[in-house]
Amino acid sequence: MLKSNSLEKNEYQCAYCNKIFTKGLSDKEAEEEAQKLWGNIPLEERIIICDDCFNLVNPEARKIISEEYKSIKNNT
């Protein structure tokens, strides 16, 4: 269960494991990383996950997900 309303400004909660972490990047750095990995996904369509959960998804699957999202957005 997410409890984002009680998080500190420097914390985030992983959408998969629900653990709370201290941010390792500034919001700007995180935005730049998201752009590189996933393209221009609107903020309201994103989830935030920790590094451990991110690494559970293999790199090829991440690439396919990113390409499919971009394709769907280009066709709408």
ZAMARGU-4260 file (C-alpha; in steps of 0.2 Angstrom, whole numbers, plus 5000, padded with zeros to 4 digits):
<rodrens>
0) 5000/5000/5000 | 5007/5017/4995 | 5009/5030/5008 | 5016/5044/4998 | 5007/5057/5008
5) 5019/5054/5023 | 5035/5054/5013 | 5049/5066/5016 | 5054/5077/5002 | 5070/5067/4999
10) 5061/5050/4999 | 5051/5040/4987 | 5041/5024/4988 | 5044/5010/4976 | 5028/5005/4966
15) 5033/4987/4966 | 5040/4982/4983 | 5032/4997/4992 | 5048/5000/5002 | 5053/5018/5005
20) 5070/5025/4999 | 5080/5041/5000 | 5082/5048/4983 | 5099/5046/4975 | 5096/5058/4961
25) 5089/5076/4961 | 5072/5077/4953 | 5080/5085/4937 | 5092/5071/4936 | 5079/5058/4938
30) 5069/5067/4924 | 5084/5066/4913 | 5086/5048/4916 | 5068/5044/4913 | 5069/5053/4896
35) 5084/5043/4891 | 5076/5027/4896 | 5058/5029/4891 | 5056/5044/4880 | 5043/5057/4884
40) 5031/5048/4895 | 5019/5061/4904 | 5022/5061/4923 | 5004/5055/4927 | 5008/5039/4917
45) 5024/5035/4926 | 5028/5024/4941 | 5043/5026/4952 | 5053/5010/4956 | 5069/5006/4966
50) 5085/5000/4957 | 5082/4983/4964 | 5065/4981/4956 | 5071/4990/4940 | 5085/4977/4938
55) 5073/4963/4940 | 5066/4967/4923 | 5079/4961/4910 | 5087/4974/4898 | 5078/4967/4882
60) 5061/4968/4890 | 5065/4986/4895 | 5069/4990/4877 | 5053/4982/4871 | 5042/4991/4883
65) 5050/5008/4879 | 5049/5005/4860 | 5030/4999/4862 | 5026/5014/4872 | 5034/5026/4860
70) 5025/5017/4845 | 5008/5019/4854 | 5010/5037/4858 | 5015/5041/4840 | 4999/5032/4833
75) 4987/5042/4845
</rodrens>
